Amino acid sequence: MPKTIAEAYDVLLFDLDGVVYIGGIAIPGAPEALQKAKRSGAHVAYVTNNASRTPAAVAALLEGMGAPVTEADVVTSAQAAARLLADKLPPRSKVLVIGGTALRLAVRERGLVPVSTATENPAAVVQGFAPGVNYGNLAEGGLAVRAGAIFVATNADSTIPNARGTAPGNGSLIQVIEYATGTVPVVAGKPEPPLHRESVIRTGAQRPLVIGDRLDTDIEAAYNTGTDSLLVLTGVDNPRTVTLAPQHRRPTYIAETLDALLQPYPDVSVTESGVTCGDWTATADEAGTLSVTGTGAAIDGLRALARAAWSAHDKRGGLDAAQVAAALDTLAAAGLRI
């Protein structure tokens, strides 16, 4: 039996923003936890929907934070999109690239020819976020798609975080061409399978673990590929959203930080009295209202509560925030950040 979560898997696939850093600033303790995982023998890799940075640039950023990394450890949605195109097109096919240098390099790496205008008769259009994407780029892409080019998007994230807050992401920008042409792009990034496939190919993973902070990308991507997952509460999602998660967005493990990878994961057991984890027990009454009682680490209470809530959700066909509010208040009083 593995002693820790990390020991049960051959490759750990980490998301970046919200897991390792936020807005380019390291999450306290994350680089140290990654170093410990690496020293324990884990194969550490990083998987990102961000198509605007090259793997080398991402590796340099992580190295500057003190995280263990080489360029080969970084897998991007640009690489996944390029492989997806290479699987569909003959070698040396022209691809109209809407995005930055990282996406053009990824397309070239797969033996395709990046171009910039519809007049060059591209066989495909690939779109990824870059700050410099403008109307002219989108217009060329729309013309090419309308003429019959395959339409691929690196990812469909509706927003991206930046220093000033939340800004439109690639998922918002692809709506321009989709709306103008009526063509829905094939998406390479999370939660769709191509990026996970790219990660497995590049790392040689046989039994990977996906680690992320978002239920709708990281955890759903793991579900879509039959892969175990760990949700850390350092980014987008929180105890309330994970408790109310539908089946396709439920993580295998829940943890406050990456340190949990190097610890044993406690049993979460269904008993006659409810769902137990550590010294906590969670129950649902006939109306579907959840409660949790116990002592000790509040994260164990959340693990019990989530399992009980998921069961109640499936039995009743849904839960709402009011039905878990009192239980979450109990865990907040015990020290869990809600």
Secondary structure, DSSP 4 states (H G I P E B T S, - for coil): --SSSGGG-SEEEE--BTTTEETTEEPTTHHHHHHHHHHTT-EEEEEES--SS-HHHHHHHHHHHT----GGGEEEHHHHHHHHHHHHS-TT-EEEEES-HHHHHHHHHTT-EEE--GGG--SEEEE---TT--HHHHHHHHHHHHTT-EEEES---SEEEETTEEEE-HHHHHHHHHHHH--PPEE-STTSHHHHHHHHHHHT-SSEEEEES-IIIIIHHHHHTT-EEEEETTSS--HHHHHT--GGG--SEEESSGGGGGSPPPPEEEETTEEEETTEEEEE-TT--EEEEE-S-HHHHHHHHHHHHHHHHHHHT---HHHHHHHHHHHHHTT---
